[in-house]
């Protein structure tokens, strides 16, 4: 497994020649990139490539990829006077609220802030998508590499402040094995597993929608060049809530987490995936 230094997340600020910012032009220009990685933790090392889990199971990841559809960069505006709501009891027209958004009856994913604004008759804060970063790629979690991104409609921003990033995860593939660290063991030997969770079709619901905080003002008080390094990091903690003793191997001896018999195990894992919070490394430079 490839090791990489935390310094790898620090992105150099690229200076682009021949582009000046005059009055009336953009306040900032984004230079976005994305990287995803599965990071073993030294304090969880259980030998032979396995990582200790909170459940006393030990897991080794052999292959892992995550597919991203796109990343929306959001800005919030307004405030005060909005009616809050309880995500555990969604208002009419919404179901399944988690990870900062609810599923509407129309099939759309709607942020909590937008629902609060709606309930408050427009008196609350609202969220606007400032830019969309198409990814449409499968990223190797075990061999992380930085991928430069483009912006739609443009990477040049007006006066605003990016407050959040919303990631659409369209696929997650993993293979590995699990063993039990307890004595007596709950099952014997190492149990191989595989997961191939994907969203198919233009209208398919993503595997997960993740939200990460941003703090990127676009104004005359801050340097205009913005190297925005977006990062999604998975660790062994992702598997802490999974009861591997409840998993049922198939005829080939492999636990297929996409098989109906393992639906509960799969749901526990994907619930942890949905709670992941991407981060961002921001470096600014002059024109």
PEHU-V327503 format. One record per residue. N is the residue number from 1. D_CENTER is the distance of its C-alpha to the mean C-alpha in Angstrom with 2 decimals. Layout:
BEGIN
N,D_CENTER
N,D_CENTER
END
This chain:
BEGIN
1,21.95
2,21.37
3,21.18
4,19.89
5,20.69
6,18.48
7,20.50
8,18.80
9,16.02
10,18.84
11,19.31
12,22.85
13,23.76
14,25.15
15,28.31
16,29.14
17,32.87
18,34.80
19,32.60
20,33.94
21,32.88
22,35.88
23,36.43
24,34.75
25,32.12
26,28.41
27,27.48
28,24.63
29,23.31
30,19.73
31,19.26
32,15.53
33,13.95
34,10.77
35,10.59
36,8.86
37,11.03
38,12.36
39,14.60
40,17.70
41,19.26
42,22.96
43,23.94
44,22.77
45,24.73
46,26.88
47,28.52
48,28.47
49,24.77
50,23.90
51,21.81
52,23.15
53,21.24
54,22.19
55,23.94
56,26.20
57,24.89
58,24.04
59,21.46
60,21.45
61,18.79
62,20.79
63,18.42
64,14.71
65,12.73
66,9.50
67,10.30
68,8.67
69,10.98
70,10.61
71,9.17
72,11.50
73,12.96
74,14.65
75,17.84
76,19.52
77,23.29
78,26.10
79,26.34
80,28.81
81,30.52
82,27.58
83,27.84
84,25.11
85,24.28
86,23.27
87,20.01
88,21.89
89,24.59
90,23.26
91,25.90
92,27.67
93,25.71
94,22.35
95,21.06
96,18.21
97,16.64
98,13.51
99,10.35
100,12.17
101,13.52
102,16.34
103,17.49
104,20.68
105,23.73
106,23.37
107,20.12
108,18.04
109,15.03
110,16.50
111,15.25
112,17.29
113,19.01
114,20.23
115,21.64
116,23.34
117,24.82
118,26.08
119,27.66
120,29.21
121,30.82
122,28.90
123,29.72
124,26.21
125,23.44
126,21.83
127,18.67
128,19.14
129,17.00
130,18.49
131,17.02
132,14.95
133,13.64
134,14.22
135,12.62
136,14.00
137,13.87
138,13.30
139,12.25
140,14.23
141,12.61
142,16.19
143,17.41
144,14.78
145,16.01
146,15.32
147,15.26
148,16.87
149,15.89
150,18.24
151,18.20
152,19.59
153,22.12
154,22.48
155,21.10
156,24.04
157,23.37
158,25.99
159,26.42
160,23.23
161,20.59
162,16.87
163,15.37
164,11.76
165,9.04
166,7.74
167,5.41
168,7.34
169,6.80
170,10.55
171,11.37
172,11.22
173,14.52
174,16.02
175,19.58
176,21.22
177,23.72
178,24.26
179,27.45
180,28.86
181,29.75
182,32.16
183,35.91
184,36.91
185,33.83
186,32.37
187,32.47
188,34.16
189,32.78
190,29.33
191,27.50
192,25.53
193,22.49
194,20.39
195,17.46
196,16.98
197,14.75
198,14.75
199,15.05
200,18.34
201,20.27
202,19.73
203,19.59
204,17.54
205,15.00
206,11.45
207,10.53
208,7.71
209,6.79
210,4.24
211,6.48
212,7.39
213,11.13
214,13.21
215,16.94
216,18.44
217,21.88
218,23.65
219,27.33
220,30.56
221,30.07
222,27.25
223,27.37
224,26.40
225,24.55
226,20.84
227,19.07
228,15.39
229,13.45
230,9.67
231,8.19
232,5.53
233,8.11
234,9.18
235,12.68
236,15.49
237,14.85
238,12.44
239,15.82
240,17.96
241,18.36
242,19.36
243,23.14
244,23.96
245,27.62
246,26.97
247,25.70
248,28.36
249,28.93
250,30.14
251,33.45
252,32.07
253,31.11
254,27.33
255,25.03
256,23.35
257,20.43
258,20.67
259,24.32
260,25.43
261,27.08
262,23.82
263,22.02
264,21.84
265,20.38
266,17.70
267,16.91
268,16.69
269,14.16
270,11.88
271,12.35
272,10.97
273,7.84
274,7.57
275,8.27
276,5.64
277,5.68
278,4.90
279,8.60
280,11.21
281,14.66
282,17.25
283,20.70
284,23.35
285,26.65
286,29.80
287,30.92
END
